[in-house]
Amino acid sequence: QPDDGQLAAVTTSMRYFLIFSFLFLLVIFLAVATGDLNIADLLSFLQTLPSRIFISQVTPGPNEAVFYLSLESGNFNPGNNFSVDLKVSASTAITSIKAYLNFNPAILSVVSLNSSGSAFSNWWENTFNNATGKIQLQASIPTPGFNGTGGLVTTINFRAVVVGTSAITYDTSSLALKPDDTNILNLTRSTGASFTVSSSPPPPGDTTSPVRSNGQPTGTL
């Protein structure tokens, strides 16, 4: 039977959880009320939340680095915005990365790239092209470099455009370099993603105004 100290600890944990949940819901409510958060985007984020929480990290082999995307799949409507984290895991320290990604620009478009919080502090390429479906990233970190799992490279903010499916793949020129410039990126084990845009927004209601002629109605009432 739990003693008073254990019960007090559980009670305190529950209290903090409830306070956090209340503040989280309050922030969401205020963001929606002020127009800073689109409800459709919120629903898209909640739909992908389980995938974000339970994403399986790719563990690199000895003297190896791998890229992976934190959201591997999802189903969206045209106009939905969603974010995907590009991450890297390395069993040996790396000091620079080159990540070139491809997507179908007819299905998806990139809204922005956000490298705040990245494991790599020095950036010399951080661009995207929605005409060609290319994302080009190059960054570095001073020695001793990055060594570990789940290091954030950047967050890619996408918008669903039209119905279809787009894969996110890596260009073969991608690299992960050790301090001596040895490339240890294993592209074969680096995992991409696939996103489906599956339905169109509902058609707008009939806005035809009634027109009357000689007392007889025409048009839609």
N, C-alpha and C positions, 0 to 999 in steps of 0.2 A: 504494500500500500504506500503511495507516495507521501512523503512528509510535507510539512508546511512550506519548507524552502522550495521544494520541487513544484508545488502548486503555485507558489508566488511567482516562480520563474515562468511557468506556463501562462499564468494570467497576464504577466507583463508582456510576454511575446504576443499574445492575442491582442492586447491593447495597442501595441505598436502597429500590428498588422491592420487593425481596423482604422487607426488614424491615417496610416499610409494609403489605404484603399479609399478613404473618404477624400483625402487631398488629391489623389489621382483622378477620381471621378469629378471633383470640383474643377480641376484644371481643364479636363476634357469638356465639361459643360461650358465653361467660360470661353474656351477657344471656339467651340461651335457657335455659341451665342454671338460672339463678336465677329464671326466670319473668318477668323484666322485658321480654322480647320474645316475642311470640306467633309461632310458626313460620308460621302461615297469613299473618300480616301481612308477615313477612319475604319469603315467596314472592311475595306480591302486589307488594311493592316491587321485587324483582328482576325480575319480569315487566315492570314499567313502566320499568325503568332505561334501556333503549335510547331510549325516547321522551323521557326527561328529558335524556339526553345530546345527542341529535341534534335537539332541538326547534328549529324555525326561528323566529328572532326576527322580529317585525313591525317594519319600519323606517318611522318616521313621515315624512310629507312635510314641506315647509317650513311653519314656524309651525303645527305639529300635534303632538298627543299621541294615543297609542293604548294601550288595555289589551290584554293577552293572558294566557292561562293556560299555565303551563309544562308541564302534562300535559293534552293535548288530547283523549285518548281512552284507554279501558282496559276490560278485561273482568274482572269480579270475581265471587266467590261471596258469597251472603248471609253477613253477619257479618265480612267482610273490611274492614279499615281502610286508607285510603290518603290521601295528602296531595297538594294542588294549590296551586302558588304563583301568586298573582295578581301580575302585573308591569305596569310602565308604561314606555313609551319616549316621549321628547319631544325634538323638534328645537329647541325654544325652552324656556327655563326656566319651570317651573311651581312654584307655592308651595302649592297645595292640591288635593286630589282628593275626589271623591264617587263611590264605586263601589257601586252597588246591583245585586246579582245575584239571579237566580231559578233554582230547581232544583225537581225533582219530589219532594216530601216523602214520597210513597208508595214511592219507589224508593231514595232516599238520605236520610241524616240527617247533620247537621253535629255532630261531636263537640266541636270546639274551634276557635278562631282564635288564631293565634300571630303577633304583630306584632313580635317581637324581631328585630332586624336589618333592620327596615323602613327605606326611604329617607325616611320621614316620621316625625318625632319627636313631633309633637303630635297627640293623638287625642281626638276628642269624640264619635265614634260607632264602635262596634266590636261589633256584635251580630248574632245570627242567630235565626231562628224556624223550628223544625222542623214547626210546625203549618201555616204558610203557605208554606214554602219560600222564605224571604227571607234574604239576607245584606246587612247595611247597614254601610257603611264610610265614614267621613269623617275626614280627617287633613290636616295641613299641615306645612310646613317653613319656617323663616325665610328671608328673602331672602339670597342670590341664588336660592335654590330648587334644584330638581332639573332637570338637563339631561343627557340621555344615553339609553342603551338598557338594558333589563333591570333597571330599578329595582324592588326588591321592595316591594310594598305590604303583603301579609300572606300567611300560609300557612293554607289551609283544610284541616282534617282531617275527612274524610268517613268514613261507615260505609255499606256496602252493606246494604240492608234486605231487599228481595224481588226476584224475577226481573222484569226490565223494563229500559227504557232511559230515562235522564234527561239532558236537555240542560242546560247551564249557560249562561244568557244574561244580558245586561246590561239593566237598566231604562233607559228613555229619559231618566230624570232624572239619570243619571250625568254627572259633570263633571270637567274638568281645567283649573284656572284659573291664568293668569299673575299676576304681582304686581299688575297693574291690574284683576284680576278678570275678564279676558276669557277666555271658555271656548274652548279649542282642541282639545277632545276630538273625535276622529273615531270615532263609534260604528260607522259602516258598516265601517271597516277594523279595528275591535277584534274579536279572535277569542275565541269562547267554547270550549265543550268538550261532549263527549257520552260518557257512561259507561254500560256495559251490565252488568247483573247477570244472569248466564246460567244458573246451575244451583243447585240446592238442595244443602245438605250431605247426605252419605249418611245413610240412616235408621239409627237405633240398632239394635243387635242384639236378638234376642228374649231378654228377661229373665224369661220365665215360669218359675217354679220347678216341677219335676215334682211331681205329686200322685198318691199311690197310694191305692187303695181296694180292700180285699179281695184284696190281692196283685196287682191288675191296674193297670198304669201308665196314667195319664191326663195330659193336658197335653203339653208339648214337652220331649223329652229331649235 
